[in-house]
Amino acid sequence: NERIGHMLKLIGQYEKADPFLKKALILYMNLKDPRGKGTVYNIFGDSYFDQKKYKEAIEMYQRAFVEHDRINDNRSKTSDLMEAGAAWSDFGNIEEALKCFNEALTLANTKNLPDLLPLINKNIETISENIKNANQAPKTQYQELKEHKEQEYVKEVEQKNVQFKMQQVKTIEEIEKLSKENQLKELKI
């Protein structure tokens, strides 16, 4: 199932690949095989990446990393981080991309994976240049969406605060019905 799904993904038959990959994933889950699960998650990540579904790709690469971490497969973990970094970069979040590549660099250095260092360093160099140029470039779709969501969230919080304060405020008539002692407390006198 995994191989068929992978081959279909390689030729761009993503919808046909999905059922095979899902069956393989279920099989590996039943077998409690982290390497198999990590491999399938990685293939799903590649499939989503190829389709420019970067958020889904990132999630799959993160799942692959977790599975590869369970068996201490440092080469696969480094690869998962690099692929997640590429997805973050294409998604438009170069800061997250840089974090992933820096983690991959640390892992490759500490776990004796020198063959991966040139590619990781090249990606870090490219992303660092992109960060320097980010202020001069037009905003990405991700940045615009993030700013819009942050503005919506601030407005929502402000509206909830106003509603909450309105609920707490008593009318003069309500205060007049209270005892003198409670009236003083309400009016903060």
N, C-alpha and C positions, 0 to 999 in steps of 0.2 A: 504493500500500500504506500509506504513512504517513498520508495523509489519511483513508483508510477506517478505519484503526486508531484515529486520533485521534477521528473522529466516533463510532465505537463506544464508545470510552472516555468521551466526553462524555455519552452516554446511559446509561452504567453497564453496558455490555456488555463487561466487562473480559476475560472468557475468550475471547470472540469477537475482541476487539481484538488480543490477544497474537500470534496467528500473522501478522497483517498487519504489526504493528510489528516482529516478528522478521525478516520478509522485507525490510522497508525497511532495517533495521539492517544486514543482510547485504549488501544492495545498496550502501549507503553505505560499508561497509567495503571492498568490492571496488573501489569508485570512489575510495577514499581521500579521502572527503569529511567533514572534521571537523564542518562546520556541520550536515550532515544527521545524522551520528551524535549530535552534541550535542542536536539537536532530538528525536530518537527517545528518547534516554536521558531527556531531560526529560519527555517524554510518559509513559514508563514510570514515572518518579518520581511524576508526578501520579496515575497509575493506582494505584500502591501507596499513596500518601498517602490517596486517596479510600477505599481499602479498609482503612485504618488499619494498614497494614503499614509502619510508620515506618522500621524498620531498612533494609528493602529500598528504600524511597523515598530515604532519605539516600544510600545507595550509588549509586543512579541519578543523583541530583542531583550527586554528586561526580564521577561519570563524565562527565556533561554539562559540568561546569565544566572538566574537563581538555580535552575536545574544543574547547570555546569558547576556552580559553586558547591553544590551538595556532594559532588564527586571530586572536587578539587581539580577540575580540568582547566588549568590556567591558560592554555592556548585558546580554548574555545571561549573562555570568559573574556580574554583580551579581544578576540574577534567580535564577540557580542557587543562589547563597549565601543569598538571602532564603528560597527555598523549602526549602533544607536546614535553615535556622534554624527555620522553622515546623514542619518534621518533628521536629527535635530537641525543640522545645518541647512538641509534642503527645506525644512519646515519654516526656517527663518529665525530660529533661536540659536544664534551663534554662541551665546554664553553657555547654554546647556551643552552644545556640541563640544565646546572647548573643555568643559568639565569631564565629559566622557572620554575624550582623547587624552586628557591628563591622567585620568584613572588608568586608562589602557597603558600609557607610558610607564606609570609607576609599577603596574603589574608586570609588564614586559621586562623592566629593569630588575625587579626583585625576584622574578621567577625564571631568569635566564632564558629569555626568548629574544635574542639579539636580531634574528631575521625579521622581526616585526617592527623594530625600532625605526628604520628609514621611512616606512610608510606612515607610521604614527607621527614622527617628527615633521614630515611634509604636511600632513593634515593640520597639525598644530600651528605651523608657520602660516599656512594659508588662512586659517581661521583668525589668527592673531592680526593678520593684515586686514581681513574683513572687518574686524572689530574697530580697528583704527579708522577705517573708511566709512563706518556705519553712520556717523553723524553727517556725512556729506551725501550719502545715498538716500533715495526715497524710502519711505517706510515700507516694510514688508507687510503682507496680508496678516501675518501673525502679530506683528507689532500693533497694527491698527486695531485688530480684533481685541488684543490684550488691553489696550488703552480704552476702547469702547466698553469692554466688560468691567474694567476698574471704575469707570465713570458711572456706569449703571449701578454697580454695587454701592458706591458712595451715596448716590441718590436714594437707593433703597434703604440704606442704613439711616440716612437723615430723615426719610419719611417715617420710618418705624420709630425713631426717637421722638419726632413731633407727635405721632399718634400716641405713644406711650405717655408723654408729658401731658397731652390733652386728657388722657384717661385719668391721670393723677390729679389734675386740677379740679377742685370743687367750685361750684358756683357760690356766690354770696348767700343765696337762699339756703343752700345745703349747709354752709358754715353757720348761719344764724340758728339753725336747728340744733347745733351741737351745744354742749355745756360750755360755760365761760372758759374753763380750763382747756378744753379741747379746741375752742375757737382760737385761743392764744397760740396753741401748738400749730394749728393749721395756718395761721397767718404769720407764724414765726416771729412773734412779738415777745 
